[in-house]
Amino acid sequence: MKRQLIIIMSSAISVLLAACTTLPRDQRLGSVTEVSDHQLQLCFDSQTAAPTAGQQVQLVRRQQIGNPKFAPTFRERPVGTAQIGADVSGRCVAATLIQGKARRFDEVHPALSMREPR
């Protein structure tokens, strides 16, 4: 009986931790696939709306924080702003980095005026 209780409690805790570390996917538009100086290639997810030419987007980096012995927790940090180029015909579009520094695999989010890149 005691062993079953421990197993149930540990599985419930692991499920809760996993639910707490997941991010809302409705805010994510896509990701950065290539970086060359101030030129970026952004690939958008298939379930998001198509980007418009000249639209500004925010680049967000997810970093793992905390003790690596426990369940991973992530922190989102805005790292830059980009403007989408004129050709928006495909799922991947060219963009120009306006502010900040970008790396490959950074996430693309809608531009928020309240969040400033660090």
N, C-alpha and C positions, 0 to 999 in steps of 0.2 A: 504494500500500500504506500509506504513512504517513497519507494523508488519510483512508482508511477506518478506521484505528486511532483517529485523533482523533475521528471521528464516532461510533464505537462507544463510546469512553470518555466522551465528553460526554453521550451519551444515557443511558448507565448511571449516571452521576453525577446527572443530572436526575431519573431514576426513583427513585434512592435518596433524594434530597432530598425529593421529593414524598411518599415513603412515611414519612419521618421526621416530616414536618410534619402528617400526618393524625392526628386524635385517635380514640381508640376510641369508636365510636358506641354501644356498649352502656351507657356511663355517662350519656349524654345522654337526658333524658326529653322535653324540648320546649324552648319558648322563651317569653319575655315578649313579649306583643303590645301591651299597653296599660299605661301607668303614670299614675295619678292620685292624687297625694299618697301615702297608704299603701295604696291599693287597686290591685291588679294583676289583669291577665287573663293567665292562662297557657294556652297551647295545647300539648297533648301530641302527640307523634308517633303515627302510627297503629299502628306496630309495638310500642309500649311497652304495659305493663300499665296498666289504668285506675287513676287516682289514687283514694285513699280520703279521705273527709272528715276534716279535722283533721290530715292528714299534713303533716309539715314537709319542705320541700325547700330546697336550697341554690341560690343564684343565682351563676352564674359568668360572668365577662366574659373574652372572648378578645381579646388585644391583640397587634398585630403588633410584633415587635421586630427589631432588626438593621438592616443596611444595605438600603435599598430597591433598590439596584442588583442585589442577589443574590436568590436564591429566598426567598420569605417564610417566616419562622418565627413561630410564635405561642406566647404564654404564657397559661395559664389563671390567673385570679386570682379567688378567692371574694370577692364583694362584698356578700352579704346572705343572709338567711334569710327564708323566707315560709311561711305556714301556709295550706293549702287550705281553702276555705269548705265550707259544708254541701251545696251543689248541685254534684254531680259527674256529672250525667247526660250531658253532652256531651263533646266532645273539648277544648273550651276551658272553663276553670273560673275562678271568681273566687278570689282569694287576698288575704291581708293581709300586708303587709311587717312583719316582726317586728324585724329588725335590719339595719342597713346602708342602702345606697342602690341603687336599681334603675334601670335604663334599658331602653328598648325594645331588643329583640334580644339581651338577656342570655340565656344558656342556663340551663335548669333541670336540676339534677342531684339524685340522692338525697342526703338530708342526711347528712353525715359529722360525727361528734362531734369528730374530730381537727382539722378544718380550720376556722379562725376567719376571719370576714370582716375585711378591712382597712379 
